[in-house]
Amino acid sequence: MRIAILGAGITGLSIGYRLAKKAPDVEFTIFERADRVGGLLCSETVGGFTYDRAGGHIMYTKDEEVKAHLWSLLDTKGGVVESRRQTRIFYKGHYVNYPFENGLGDLPKDDNYHCLRGYIEAHVNRMTGEAPAPTNLREWILWRFGTGIAESFMFPYNEKIWKSDLTDMSFSWVSGRVPDAPPDDVLRSAIGIRTEGYKHQLMFGYPLRGGFQALADATAEPIRDRIRLETTVERVEKVGNGWEVNGEPFDRIVSTVPLQHVPRIYTGLDAEIADRIGRLQHLNILCFLIGMEYPTRFPYSWIYLPHKENGPVNRLTHLSNYSPENAPPGCSSVMCEVTFRGDEAPDADETLDDILDSLHAADIIDKSRVIQTDCVRENHAYQFFDLDYDENITAVRDHLDRDGFDTCGRTGRYEYFNSDHCVTAAFAWVDRVLAESTAVGK
């Protein structure tokens, strides 16, 4: 059996890695148009500062097999730095514990009361059935968290990251993505008893050296001879019971490249499906490195900045707290994320000036001691969940699955996956394909 794998991000690499381990006789080729592996997990090192190109990544998972796999991969790359999450939300000059509803006791008293009262009212309304079923993300936030938390954090943060009116967004994606604190935890937090939410993420790992790309590089190492870098997939065609990729024959194909590329490469794709793919939206991202000539001032992992008065950044990651190798000795670094929709990115220089001014005003950095900056753009950083998302993605996946044009991973299947989910999905795809080939005697 010969398998074509489109894309050398963590999903495509993990498919190849699993195939090589479990079925060494299976031939496979990974096609990647970039000059290196990693996809959205690529990292850069500038002036001795290392940062990730597409937002802050961390290693955590509920899957013990995947955890063992990820940690062991990095044994030859210096290992993993393990940290306890110290995440905050910057709110009116206060550092509020994350998730927000687990940090109500950190708020000014009037805001604490407003948020707690709204939370209780929303809870009672859900339990009694008085709250109407939500139809969009804005209504879901009010239904789930109440007026206070919605207005204080959930509305401004989601509007900032998604660049959208929340009434135009679905809420089908929130399960497993938006923390769901038990009412008892919220009550405790409101009176000052510290509680922790999203506990499976409380401890996390990060590569000691090389940024998050070290994970992609380690996955690729044993299968380097199967990876074709700087090779753009121009044409995929179904031929009989098999496939051709750029004219080369394969028995199976699995695409991990952004789903929006499929109409361009897949000859003979149904016009209606191509149109539905065209209606799927996404967000792009600018990531800014800021390196300082002083040690880390805060113990935090990352900080959410929901309000416009704190500048364009929605999330700031203290990368020098993730690993001592991410900054030169005696220095520190942060990485700032700015999302945008459409093809036209904000002006990077103007945005950086705005970031430096706003973070300095909030006393998060001292801009007079910044010694290194950098900026990169990554497309397809986030899926965008409009009100037609569920209908469109279901139709697209069903059609491609029937065609045998397999898709997998965050961008390939248009799933809101973390990196561990991508590895889990990759392993599952391999196991399914091998089981199917055994069943038919191939």
C-alpha positions as CSV (number, residue, x, y, z in Angstrom):
1,M,0.0,0.0,0.0
2,R,1.2,3.5,-0.9
3,I,-0.1,6.5,1.0
4,A,0.2,10.2,0.2
5,I,0.2,12.5,3.2
6,L,-0.4,16.2,2.3
7,G,1.2,18.5,4.8
8,A,4.1,18.2,7.3
9,G,2.5,19.8,10.3
10,I,2.2,17.8,13.5
11,T,-0.8,15.8,12.1
12,G,0.9,14.8,8.9
13,L,4.1,14.0,10.7
14,S,2.4,12.0,13.3
15,I,0.6,9.9,10.7
16,G,3.9,9.2,9.1
17,Y,5.6,8.4,12.4
18,R,2.8,6.0,13.4
19,L,2.9,4.3,10.0
20,A,6.6,3.8,10.2
21,K,6.3,2.3,13.7
22,K,3.3,0.0,13.2
23,A,3.6,-0.9,9.5
24,P,7.1,-0.5,8.2
25,D,6.3,-2.2,4.9
26,V,3.7,0.5,4.0
27,E,5.1,3.1,1.7
28,F,4.2,6.7,2.3
29,T,5.3,10.1,1.1
30,I,4.7,13.4,2.9
31,F,4.3,16.4,0.7
32,E,5.2,19.8,2.2
33,R,5.4,23.1,0.2
34,A,7.5,24.9,2.9
35,D,11.2,24.4,3.4
36,R,10.8,22.9,6.9
37,V,8.4,20.8,8.8
38,G,6.0,22.1,11.5
39,G,3.2,24.0,9.9
40,L,1.5,26.1,12.6
41,L,4.0,24.8,15.2
42,C,7.0,26.4,13.6
43,S,9.2,28.6,15.8
44,E,11.8,31.3,15.2
45,T,15.0,32.3,17.0
46,V,16.0,36.0,16.7
47,G,18.8,37.6,18.7
48,G,18.9,34.6,21.0
49,F,15.1,34.8,21.7
50,T,12.9,31.9,20.6
51,Y,9.2,32.2,20.0
52,D,6.4,30.3,18.2
53,R,5.0,31.6,15.0
54,A,1.2,30.9,15.5
55,G,0.4,31.7,19.1
56,G,1.4,30.2,22.5
57,H,1.5,26.4,22.4
58,I,1.8,24.1,25.4
59,M,2.0,20.3,25.8
60,Y,-0.9,18.8,27.8
61,T,-3.4,16.0,27.2
62,K,-5.8,13.7,28.8
63,D,-4.5,10.8,26.6
64,E,-1.8,9.0,28.5
65,E,-0.5,7.2,25.4
66,V,-0.1,10.5,23.6
67,K,1.5,12.1,26.6
68,A,4.1,9.4,26.8
69,H,4.7,9.7,23.1
70,L,5.2,13.5,23.1
71,W,7.5,13.5,26.2
72,S,9.6,10.7,24.9
73,L,10.1,12.4,21.5
74,L,11.9,15.2,23.2
75,D,14.3,13.1,25.2
76,T,16.9,13.6,22.5
77,K,16.1,17.3,22.2
78,G,16.9,18.3,25.8
79,G,13.7,17.1,27.3
80,V,10.6,18.9,28.5
81,V,10.3,21.7,31.0
82,E,7.2,21.1,33.1
83,S,5.3,24.0,34.7
84,R,2.2,24.7,36.8
85,R,-0.1,27.0,34.9
86,Q,-0.1,30.5,36.2
87,T,-2.5,32.3,34.0
88,R,-4.2,35.6,34.6
89,I,-6.8,37.9,33.0
90,F,-5.8,41.6,33.1
91,Y,-8.8,43.5,34.3
92,K,-8.8,47.2,35.3
93,G,-5.2,46.8,36.5
94,H,-5.9,43.6,38.5
95,Y,-4.5,40.2,37.6
96,V,-7.6,37.9,37.9
97,N,-7.2,34.2,38.2
98,Y,-8.0,32.1,35.1
99,P,-10.7,30.9,34.2
100,F,-12.4,34.2,35.0
101,E,-15.2,32.6,37.0
102,N,-12.6,31.0,39.2
103,G,-11.1,34.4,39.9
104,L,-14.1,36.5,41.0
105,G,-12.5,37.1,44.4
106,D,-9.7,39.0,42.6
107,L,-12.1,41.6,41.2
108,P,-13.1,44.9,42.8
109,K,-15.9,44.2,45.2
110,D,-18.7,45.8,43.2
111,D,-17.6,43.9,40.1
112,N,-17.3,40.7,42.1
113,Y,-20.9,41.1,43.3
114,H,-22.2,41.9,39.8
115,C,-20.6,38.9,38.3
116,L,-21.6,36.5,41.1
117,R,-25.2,37.7,41.0
118,G,-25.5,37.3,37.3
119,Y,-23.9,33.9,37.4
120,I,-26.4,32.7,40.1
121,E,-29.3,34.1,38.1
122,A,-28.2,32.4,34.9
123,H,-27.7,29.1,36.8
124,V,-31.2,29.3,38.4
125,N,-32.8,30.2,35.0
126,R,-31.2,27.2,33.4
127,M,-32.3,24.9,36.2
128,T,-35.9,26.1,36.1
129,G,-36.1,26.2,32.4
130,E,-36.9,29.9,32.3
131,A,-33.9,30.8,30.2
132,P,-34.6,30.4,26.4
133,A,-32.3,28.1,24.5
134,P,-29.5,30.2,23.0
135,T,-29.2,30.5,19.2
136,N,-25.8,32.2,18.9
137,L,-22.6,32.7,20.8
138,R,-23.7,35.9,22.5
139,E,-26.9,34.4,23.8
140,W,-25.0,31.3,24.9
141,I,-22.6,33.4,27.0
142,L,-25.4,35.1,28.8
143,W,-27.3,31.8,29.2
144,R,-24.2,30.1,30.7
145,F,-22.4,32.9,32.7
146,G,-24.9,35.7,33.3
147,T,-24.7,39.4,32.6
148,G,-21.7,40.3,34.9
149,I,-19.2,37.8,33.6
150,A,-20.4,38.3,30.0
151,E,-20.0,42.1,30.1
152,S,-16.7,42.0,32.2
153,F,-14.8,39.4,30.3
154,M,-16.6,37.0,27.9
155,F,-18.0,39.6,25.5
156,P,-15.0,41.9,25.2
157,Y,-12.5,39.0,24.9
158,N,-14.4,37.0,22.3
159,E,-15.1,40.2,20.3
160,K,-11.4,41.0,20.4
161,I,-10.2,37.6,19.3
162,W,-12.9,36.7,16.7
163,K,-13.3,40.2,15.3
164,S,-17.0,39.7,15.0
165,D,-20.4,40.5,16.3
166,L,-21.0,37.5,18.6
167,T,-24.6,37.2,17.4
168,D,-23.1,36.1,14.0
169,M,-21.3,33.1,15.6
170,S,-22.3,29.6,16.5
171,F,-21.6,28.2,19.9
172,S,-21.2,24.5,18.8
173,W,-17.4,24.7,19.3
174,V,-17.5,25.7,23.0
175,S,-17.7,22.2,24.5
176,G,-14.2,21.4,25.9
177,R,-12.9,24.8,24.8
178,V,-14.6,27.1,27.3
179,P,-14.0,26.2,30.9
180,D,-17.2,25.1,32.8
181,A,-16.6,25.7,36.5
182,P,-19.0,24.0,39.0
183,P,-21.2,26.5,40.9
184,D,-19.5,25.6,44.2
185,D,-16.1,26.6,42.8
186,V,-17.5,29.9,41.6
187,L,-19.0,30.6,45.0
188,R,-15.8,29.7,46.8
189,S,-13.7,31.9,44.4
190,A,-16.1,34.9,44.9
191,I,-15.4,34.9,48.7
192,G,-11.7,34.5,48.3
193,I,-11.2,30.7,48.5
194,R,-8.9,29.9,45.6
195,T,-10.2,27.3,43.2
196,E,-8.7,26.0,39.9
197,G,-10.6,25.4,36.7
198,Y,-9.7,23.5,33.5
199,K,-7.6,21.2,35.7
200,H,-6.3,18.9,32.9
201,Q,-4.4,21.9,31.7
202,L,-3.0,22.8,35.2
203,M,0.3,21.2,34.6
204,F,1.9,21.5,31.1
205,G,5.1,20.9,29.3
206,Y,7.2,22.8,26.8
207,P,10.4,21.8,24.9
208,L,13.6,22.9,26.6
209,R,15.2,24.0,23.4
210,G,14.0,25.1,19.9
211,G,10.5,26.3,20.8
212,F,7.5,24.2,20.0
213,Q,9.0,23.3,16.6
214,A,11.3,20.9,18.5
215,L,8.2,18.6,18.8
216,A,7.7,18.6,15.0
217,D,11.4,18.2,14.3
218,A,11.6,15.2,16.7
219,T,8.6,13.6,15.1
220,A,10.1,14.1,11.6
221,E,13.6,12.8,12.5
222,P,13.0,9.0,11.9
223,I,11.0,9.6,8.7
224,R,13.1,12.3,7.0
225,D,13.6,10.2,3.9
226,R,9.8,10.1,3.4
227,I,9.3,13.9,3.5
228,R,9.5,16.0,0.4
229,L,10.0,19.6,1.4
230,E,9.4,22.5,-1.0
231,T,7.0,20.4,-2.9
232,T,3.7,22.0,-3.7
233,V,0.7,19.8,-4.3
234,E,-0.6,21.1,-7.6
235,R,-3.1,18.3,-8.5
236,V,-4.9,15.5,-6.8
237,E,-7.0,13.2,-9.0
238,K,-9.0,10.1,-8.3
239,V,-8.0,7.3,-10.7
240,G,-9.8,4.0,-10.5
241,N,-9.6,2.8,-6.9
242,G,-6.6,4.9,-6.2
243,W,-5.2,8.4,-6.4
244,E,-2.6,10.5,-8.2
245,V,-0.8,13.3,-6.6
246,N,1.0,15.5,-9.1
247,G,0.7,12.5,-11.4
248,E,2.2,10.0,-9.0
249,P,0.1,7.0,-8.1
250,F,-1.0,6.2,-4.5
251,D,-3.6,3.8,-3.0
252,R,-4.7,6.2,-0.2
253,I,-4.6,9.9,0.4
254,V,-4.9,11.9,3.6
255,S,-4.9,15.7,3.6
256,T,-3.8,17.8,6.6
257,V,-3.4,21.0,4.7
258,P,-6.0,23.8,5.2
259,L,-9.3,22.6,3.9
260,Q,-9.7,25.8,1.9
261,H,-6.9,24.5,-0.4
262,V,-8.8,21.4,-1.4
263,P,-10.9,23.0,-4.3
264,R,-7.7,24.2,-5.9
265,I,-5.9,20.9,-5.9
266,Y,-8.7,18.3,-6.1
267,T,-9.7,17.9,-9.7
268,G,-13.3,16.9,-10.2
269,L,-14.5,18.1,-6.8
270,D,-18.3,18.6,-6.7
271,A,-19.1,22.3,-7.4
272,E,-21.5,22.5,-4.5
273,I,-18.9,21.1,-2.1
274,A,-16.3,23.5,-3.4
275,D,-18.8,26.4,-2.8
276,R,-19.4,25.2,0.8
277,I,-15.6,25.0,1.4
278,G,-15.4,28.6,0.1
279,R,-17.9,29.7,2.7
280,L,-15.8,28.3,5.6
281,Q,-14.1,31.2,7.2
282,H,-10.9,31.5,9.3
283,L,-8.7,34.0,11.2
284,N,-5.1,34.8,10.6
285,I,-2.7,35.9,13.2
286,L,0.3,38.3,13.7
287,C,2.7,37.1,16.4
288,F,5.1,39.6,18.0
289,L,8.2,38.8,19.9
290,I,9.3,41.3,22.5
291,G,12.6,40.6,24.2
292,M,13.8,42.6,27.3
293,E,17.2,43.1,28.8
294,Y,15.9,42.2,32.3
295,P,14.8,39.0,34.0
296,T,11.2,38.0,34.1
297,R,9.1,40.3,36.2
298,F,6.1,38.1,36.6
299,P,5.6,34.4,37.3
300,Y,2.7,34.1,34.8
301,S,2.4,31.7,32.0
302,W,0.1,33.7,29.8
303,I,-2.2,36.7,30.3
304,Y,-5.5,37.5,28.5
305,L,-6.1,41.1,27.6
306,P,-9.8,41.4,26.9
307,H,-10.3,45.2,26.8
308,K,-9.5,47.6,23.9
309,E,-7.9,50.1,26.2
310,N,-5.0,47.6,26.7
311,G,-4.2,47.6,23.1
312,P,-4.7,45.1,20.2
313,V,-3.2,42.0,21.9
314,N,-5.7,39.4,23.0
315,R,-3.2,37.0,24.6
316,L,0.3,37.6,25.9
317,T,2.6,34.6,26.6
318,H,5.6,34.8,28.9
319,L,7.7,32.5,26.8
320,S,10.8,33.0,28.9
321,N,8.9,31.4,31.8
322,Y,8.2,28.3,29.6
323,S,11.8,27.5,29.2
324,P,15.1,29.2,30.2
325,E,16.4,28.6,26.7
326,N,13.8,30.9,25.2
327,A,15.8,34.0,26.1
328,P,19.5,34.9,26.6
329,P,20.7,34.7,30.2
330,G,19.4,37.6,32.3
331,C,16.7,38.4,29.7
332,S,13.0,37.8,29.4
333,S,10.5,37.7,26.5
334,V,6.8,37.8,25.8
335,M,4.9,36.9,22.7
336,C,1.8,38.8,21.7
337,E,-1.0,37.6,19.5
338,V,-3.2,39.8,17.3
339,T,-5.8,38.1,15.2
340,F,-7.4,39.5,12.0
341,R,-9.9,38.4,9.4
342,G,-9.4,38.7,5.7
343,D,-6.3,39.0,3.6
344,E,-5.2,42.5,4.8
345,A,-3.2,42.3,8.0
346,P,-2.8,45.4,10.2
347,D,0.4,47.3,9.6
348,A,3.0,45.4,11.7
349,D,5.1,48.4,12.6
350,E,2.1,50.5,13.8
351,T,0.7,47.6,15.6
352,L,4.0,46.9,17.4
353,D,4.1,50.6,18.5
354,D,0.6,50.3,19.9
355,I,1.5,47.1,21.7
356,L,4.6,48.5,23.3
357,D,2.8,51.7,24.4
358,S,-0.2,49.8,25.8
359,L,1.8,47.1,27.7
360,H,4.1,49.8,29.1
361,A,1.1,51.8,30.3
362,A,-0.2,48.7,32.0
363,D,3.2,48.1,33.6
364,I,3.5,44.7,32.0
365,I,6.7,45.6,30.2
366,D,9.3,48.4,30.4
367,K,9.5,49.5,26.7
368,S,12.7,51.5,27.4
369,R,14.5,48.2,28.0
370,V,13.2,46.3,24.9
371,I,16.2,45.0,23.0
372,Q,14.6,42.7,20.4
373,T,11.3,42.6,18.5
374,D,10.1,40.5,15.6
375,C,6.8,39.7,13.9
376,V,5.5,36.9,11.7
377,R,2.2,36.3,10.1
378,E,0.4,32.9,10.0
379,N,-2.7,32.2,8.0
380,H,-5.5,29.7,9.1
381,A,-4.6,30.1,12.7
382,Y,-8.2,29.7,13.9
383,Q,-11.4,28.3,12.4
384,F,-14.3,30.8,12.4
385,F,-17.6,29.4,13.5
386,D,-20.4,31.3,11.8
387,L,-24.0,30.4,12.0
388,D,-23.7,28.2,8.9
389,Y,-20.6,26.4,10.0
390,D,-22.2,23.2,11.2
391,E,-24.3,22.7,8.0
392,N,-21.4,23.5,5.7
393,I,-18.7,21.4,7.5
394,T,-20.9,18.4,7.8
395,A,-21.8,18.4,4.1
396,V,-18.1,18.9,3.2
397,R,-16.8,16.1,5.5
398,D,-19.5,13.7,4.4
399,H,-18.8,14.2,0.7
400,L,-15.0,13.9,1.0
401,D,-15.3,10.8,3.2
402,R,-17.5,9.2,0.6
403,D,-15.0,10.0,-2.1
404,G,-12.2,8.5,-0.1
405,F,-10.4,11.9,0.1
406,D,-9.5,11.6,3.8
407,T,-8.8,14.7,5.9
408,C,-7.3,14.8,9.3
409,G,-6.2,17.4,11.9
410,R,-6.9,21.0,12.8
411,T,-6.7,22.6,9.4
412,G,-7.2,19.5,7.3
413,R,-10.6,18.5,8.8
414,Y,-11.4,22.0,10.1
415,E,-11.5,20.9,13.8
416,Y,-10.7,23.3,16.7
417,F,-7.9,20.9,17.9
418,N,-5.0,21.5,20.2
419,S,-1.7,19.8,19.2
420,D,-2.4,16.7,21.3
421,H,-5.8,16.3,19.6
422,C,-4.0,16.4,16.3
423,V,-1.7,13.5,17.4
424,T,-4.6,11.5,18.7
425,A,-6.5,12.0,15.4
426,A,-3.4,11.0,13.4
427,F,-2.9,7.8,15.4
428,A,-6.6,6.9,15.0
429,W,-6.5,7.5,11.3
430,V,-3.5,5.2,10.9
431,D,-5.0,2.5,13.1
432,R,-8.2,2.6,11.1
433,V,-6.5,2.4,7.7
434,L,-4.3,-0.5,8.9
435,A,-7.3,-2.4,10.2
436,E,-9.2,-1.8,7.0
437,S,-6.2,-3.1,4.9
438,T,-5.9,-6.2,7.1
439,A,-9.6,-6.9,6.7
440,V,-9.4,-6.8,2.9
441,G,-6.1,-8.7,2.8
442,K,-4.0,-5.8,1.4
